[in-house]
Amino acid sequence: MSDQKSPAPGSTTNPLGDSQEARFLDDLKSLDVPARDKGVIRLHLSRLQPENRDRQHLRNAETVFDELTRTRSAWLYRLRNSDLMVVYERHENEAAERAVLKLLKLWERDSLMQKASSDPRKNRLSSWFDMNQDYDKLLTFAMRQTATTDKSVRKSLPELIAERELQRTSSERGTPLTPIELGKAEEALSRVDLSSFTRRQPVCAFVEDGKPEVIFTEVFVSIADLRETLMLRTDLTVNPWLFQHLTQTLDRRVMAQIARREDRTLLRDGFPSTSTSRRYCRKSS
């Protein structure tokens, strides 16, 4: 059995801290047949009146088993609804019964106990199991509790694959663009020669005789190429407002470079557009 103080992964909150359904399930699975000679108690603390299941009362329920947990003769597991699972060694039956009797006495005025027997095994507060006989029932219960705690258990295979692909893609794209990184990029744009990132391609239409006719020439600057050069490990597009500011700076930088070209070929072949892909085009004459 695991150390009762270790947190359970994927657990939800119990009033006393992390609930431990996952650890309960793991411990059940780890028990081979000879090791299942144990008793199990479920304390239905969630059935008590609200004023009788505050943090202190729940802590008292755990404390009555201190004698057993100190000697590693019992293990406690908190459920998210405030119930408590107790697994104890078979030879400690009497000690387990004495602990439950203390709890019956503690909550004797609760409406749950008004029609309850004083027998520790015949009351509405506790349910008793023999792990040898009830192992499959307990395992099914633990699996159901864990499935409702860990949402990933209920995801379909396509959902899990898509989630993994999104994580991989996000990792490859890099860290999100920040205002500080934006300032660095704009400073770099003021110095870099954009001609090496400039591309041209004709945009054609098919006329009646089936021959392609050039409508305009598209001149564009590749954001992907700029990222590879200036900010390799940064995802430029994750923040739309910062990205828009960056592309506006890029527009001004490209137009300034076009105006300085001696051959004026870009002015003849293209004019700036407002496309977010940072393309610049001119209709052919």
SULRA-V227702 format. One record per run of one state. SS is the DSSP state (helix for helix, strand for strand, loop for the rest). FROM is the first residue (numbers start at 1). TO is the last residue. Records with the same first field share a line. If there is no record, write none. Layout:
BEGIN
SS->FROM-TO ; FROM-TO
END
This chain:
BEGIN
loop->1-12 ; 15-16 ; 19-20 ; 31-32 ; 37-37 ; 44-44 ; 48-49 ; 53-54 ; 64-65 ; 71-73 ; 79-83 ; 107-110 ; 114-125 ; 150-150 ; 155-156 ; 174-174 ; 177-178 ; 190-193 ; 207-211 ; 222-222 ; 231-233 ; 236-239 ; 261-264 ; 270-270 ; 273-278 ; 284-285
strand->13-14 ; 17-18 ; 38-43 ; 74-78 ; 84-89 ; 126-130 ; 175-176 ; 198-206 ; 212-221 ; 234-235 ; 271-272 ; 279-283
helix->21-30 ; 33-36 ; 45-47 ; 50-52 ; 55-63 ; 66-70 ; 90-106 ; 111-113 ; 131-149 ; 151-154 ; 157-173 ; 179-189 ; 194-197 ; 223-230 ; 240-260 ; 265-269
END
